[in-house]
Structure formats: C-alpha cells, structure tokens
C-alpha cells in the first residue's frame, strides 16, 4: 500500500508528491479489479486509474483531484467525457465504480454535486453517489450505477 501524500518544505516552497493515483489503484486491486487497462478509453484519454475485474467484467474508473477544483471548466469537461464512456462501458457490468479522490474535506459537497450534475449530463439515469474517507487527508466520492 502506498502512503497517501508526502509533504516536504524546501526553501519555503511546499512540495507535494501526489500518490493519490497509486492509492486509488490499490483500492481497486483490493476490491477485485485485477486488470489494468493501460490503453485508456476508446477515445484515447487515460484516467488516473482504469481497471477491470477479469471475473465479471465490472469497471473501476478513478480520478485524483488534489490540484483541481470542482468549479474548473477544464476539470468538468474531462470528467464529463470520462462519465460518458463510463456510462457506456458499465451499462451491463453490475458493480462498476467511478471514484474521485481528493484532499480537501471542505470540497466534499461541491465534488458530490459536480459529479451528480455531470452524471446527469452524461445520460446516466440510475446511480448512487456516496462519500467516504481513507484518512484525514484522503476523501472519496463514489458513483455506482444502480441498474
């Protein structure tokens, strides 16, 4: 298991080594998503984590959002694209998950709202969104289709 983040101070500059994608990948592996889909999505875009369960075909798509905000237009466009593909890929794969990981608890409701709004725009109709945490620095928003 990877540690979530490493912070050091060098010459008054805070340097953050973001290990959140590795943390998301570890969560996916532990949850049974054993195949790493390194080629990414059909349009060539590559989320931080894209894994598949070789037994039943369910998909885990994970994105780390430590340096991005829920209000960023660029971030929202990318997430909408990922959600569109996730909707198509996961439509017949019960147990698929779309997971955001971020480090600022104050953004938990904004990320939840953003993901819900974008899921609707992507055409998803039946889903649940939950929030959880790994530790005091790593928070999750989990979208699960409810076919």
C-alpha positions in Angstrom: 0.0 0.0 0.0 1.2 3.5 -0.8 1.1 6.3 1.7 -1.4 9.0 0.6 0.8 12.0 0.4 4.3 13.2 1.2 4.8 16.8 2.1 8.2 18.4 2.5 9.4 22.0 2.8 12.4 23.0 0.7 13.4 26.7 0.6 10.0 27.9 1.8 8.3 26.0 -1.1 5.8 23.3 -0.2 6.4 20.3 -2.5 3.7 17.7 -2.6 4.4 14.3 -4.0 0.9 13.2 -5.1 0.5 9.4 -4.6 -3.3 9.6 -4.9 -3.5 7.7 -8.2 -1.5 4.9 -6.7 -3.8 4.9 -3.7 -6.8 4.6 -6.0 -5.2 1.8 -7.9 -4.5 0.0 -4.6 -8.2 0.4 -3.6 -9.3 -1.0 -7.0 -6.9 -4.0 -6.7 -8.0 -4.8 -3.2 -11.7 -4.6 -4.4 -11.0 -7.2 -7.1 -10.4 -5.1 -10.2 -7.4 -7.1 -11.2 -6.7 -6.0 -14.8 -5.0 -2.6 -15.5 -6.5 -1.1 -18.7 -3.4 0.9 -19.7 -4.7 1.8 -23.2 -7.3 4.0 -21.6 -10.7 4.8 -23.0 -11.8 4.3 -26.7 -11.2 8.0 -27.5 -7.5 7.7 -26.3 -8.0 9.6 -23.0 -6.4 7.9 -19.9 -8.0 8.4 -16.5 -5.7 8.2 -13.5 -7.0 4.6 -12.8 -8.9 2.3 -15.2 -9.2 -1.3 -14.1 -11.4 -4.2 -14.9 -12.5 -7.3 -12.9 -11.5 -10.2 -15.1 -14.1 -12.5 -13.4 -17.3 -10.4 -14.1 -16.1 -7.5 -16.3 -17.0 -4.7 -13.9 -15.0 -1.4 -14.3 -13.2 0.9 -11.8 -12.5 4.4 -13.1 -10.7 6.6 -10.6 -9.6 10.2 -10.8 -7.3 12.1 -8.3 -8.3 15.7 -7.9 -5.8 17.2 -5.5 -4.7 20.1 -7.6 -8.1 20.7 -9.3 -11.3 22.2 -8.1 -14.9 21.2 -8.7 -15.6 24.5 -10.4 -12.8 24.2 -13.0 -14.3 24.2 -16.5 -11.3 22.0 -17.8 -11.8 19.5 -15.0 -15.6 19.4 -15.6 -15.1 18.8 -19.3 -12.7 15.9 -18.7 -14.9 14.3 -16.0 -18.0 14.6 -18.3 -16.0 12.8 -21.0 -15.0 10.1 -18.6 -18.6 9.7 -17.3 -19.9 9.4 -20.8 -17.5 6.5 -21.5 -18.1 5.0 -18.1 -21.9 5.0 -18.7 -21.4 3.1 -22.0 -18.8 0.7 -20.6 -20.5 0.0 -17.3 -24.1 -0.3 -18.6 -24.1 -4.1 -18.5 -21.4 -4.6 -15.8 -23.0 -4.6 -12.4 -20.7 -3.4 -9.6 -18.7 -0.9 -11.7 -17.5 2.2 -9.8 -16.5 5.8 -10.7 -14.4 7.2 -7.9 -12.9 10.6 -7.2 -10.2 11.1 -4.6 -9.3 14.5 -3.2 -7.6 16.0 -0.2 -9.8 18.9 1.0 -12.8 17.9 3.1 -14.3 21.4 2.6 -14.9 20.4 -1.1 -16.8 17.2 -0.3 -20.3 18.6 -1.0 -19.0 20.5 -4.1 -17.4 17.4 -5.6 -20.6 15.4 -4.8 -22.8 18.0 -6.5 -20.4 18.3 -9.5 -20.3 14.5 -10.0 -24.1 14.2 -9.7 -24.7 17.1 -12.2 -22.2 15.7 -14.7 -23.6 12.1 -14.4 -27.0 13.5 -15.5 -25.4 15.4 -18.4 -23.7 12.3 -19.5 -27.0 10.5 -19.7 -26.8 8.4 -16.6 -30.2 7.9 -15.0 -29.8 5.4 -12.2 -26.9 5.8 -9.8 -26.0 6.3 -6.2 -23.3 8.8 -5.0 -21.7 8.3 -1.6 -18.8 9.9 0.1 -16.2 8.2 2.3 -12.7 8.8 3.6 -9.5 6.8 3.8 -7.8 9.0 6.4 -7.7 12.7 7.4 -6.1 13.7 4.0 -7.9 11.5 1.5 -11.6 11.7 0.7 -13.7 9.7 -1.8 -16.8 10.4 -3.8 -18.1 7.1 -5.2 -20.6 6.8 -8.1 -22.2 3.4 -8.6 -24.8 2.7 -11.3 -27.9 1.0 -9.9 -29.3 -0.8 -13.0 
